[in-house]
Amino acid sequence: MKANEIKAALQERGLTYSMIADAAGIKIAHISAIINRHNKSMKVANIVAKAIDLPVEQVFPEHTAVLNQRKKEQERRQNAVNDLRQRLAS
């Protein structure tokens, strides 16, 4: 979703950045930075998505793409480490 669509969805639910920030214990500026795509944070992306009752993948698809890429990289690394352990053990 684009930033203006997220803002409209929040307004429809009677929510403001300030309310989300207070409820989550984070700064308003951080909420704004994530919604406007100046920063990335899965934690805040999840909070905003829950606030508008939509899946995070729908609200912030670029965040989940980065997360999926990191998981794939971690899996590849772990597989390489496991292979190396087996070679060193023999």
Beta strands, then each sheet from edge to edge (+ up, - down):
end
